[in-house]
Structure formats: C-alpha cells, structure tokens
Amino acid sequence: MAQKNNAWYWIALLVMIGGLTVYAQYYNIYGLYKGYRSGNQEKQVLQSRLIEVEQEKSSLLKHIKGFEGDPLTIEAAIRSTTGHVREDEMVYHVELPE
C-alpha cells in the first residue's frame, strides 16, 4: 500500500511540474522576468544621471547667484549675448579668410 501511495505521489508531482512548465512557457514568465531586470537596470542608470543633472543644476544656480551682486558681470553677459555696445565704443568686425 505504501508503494502505491508513493507512486501516486510521484505521478502527481510530475503532473504538477509539467503544468507549471506549460504555464510558464505560455505566459512567457522568463521573458517578463528579463524585461523586469533590464528595466530595473535602466532605472538605476537614469537615477544616477538624475543625480548628476541635479548637481549641475545646483552649480549653475550658484553661478547665477554670483551675477546678482556684480553689475559688471551682468553687463558683460548681456553685451556678449545680445551684441549691445556703449555710445563711445567702436566695434570692429573681422572676417577671417577660410
């Protein structure tokens, strides 16, 4: 009787393993797991990039704060970006030959 119960145990175990294998292949469990892992790695890369960008932003904000108290720096920045000149200045445009 014990051997008969033992045989049914092994048959049930094999049927269960077979069913789980079919289920895993049908729903592509391994592919979903690989996608989850690659998404998780991409998330970590993006988080480290976000930290770098936030540090750069902080550095640029400190640089901008430095402009607030220095009118010469503000004037130089405006003049270099917009092309403004003072009344008594002469501007020379030099074209370099190619």
For each residue, the residues with C-beta under 8 A, 3 or more apart:
1: 4 5
2: 5 6
3: 6 7
4: 1 7 8
5: 1 2 8 9
6: 2 3 9 10
7: 3 4 10 11
8: 4 5 11 12
9: 5 6 12 13
10: 6 7 13 14
11: 7 8 14 15
12: 8 9 15 16
13: 9 10 16 17
14: 10 11 17 18
15: 11 12 18 19
16: 12 13 19 20
17: 13 14 20 21
18: 14 15 21 22
19: 15 16 22 23
20: 16 17 23 24
21: 17 18 24 25
22: 18 19 25 26
23: 19 20 26 27 29
24: 20 21 27 29 30
25: 21 22 28 29
26: 22 23
27: 23 24 32
28: 25 31 32
29: 23 24 25 32 33
30: 24 33 34
31: 28 34 35
32: 27 28 29 35 36
33: 29 30 36 37
34: 30 31 37 38
35: 31 32 38 39
36: 32 33 39 40
37: 33 34 40 41
38: 34 35 41 42
39: 35 36 42 43
40: 36 37 43 44
41: 37 38 44 45
42: 38 39 45 46
43: 39 40 46 47
44: 40 41 47 48
45: 41 42 48 49
46: 42 43 49 50
47: 43 44 50 51
48: 44 45 51 52
49: 45 46 52 53
50: 46 47 53 54
51: 47 48 54 55
52: 48 49 55 56
53: 49 50 56 57
54: 50 51 57 58
55: 51 52 58 59
56: 52 53 59 60
57: 53 54 60 61
58: 54 55 61 62
59: 55 56 62 63
60: 56 57 63 64
61: 57 58 64 65
62: 58 59 65 66
63: 59 60 66 67
64: 60 61 67 68
65: 61 62 68
66: 62 63 69 70 73
67: 63 64 70 73 74 77
68: 64 65
69: 66
70: 66 67 73 74
71: 74 75
72: 75 76
73: 66 67 70 76 77
74: 67 70 71 77 78
75: 71 72 78 79
76: 72 73 79 80
77: 67 73 74 80 81
78: 74 75 81 82 84
79: 75 76 82 83 84 85
80: 76 77
81: 77 78
82: 78 79
83: 79
84: 78 79
85: 79 89 91
86: 89
87:
88:
89: 85 86
90:
91: 85
92:
93:
94:
95:
96:
97:
98:
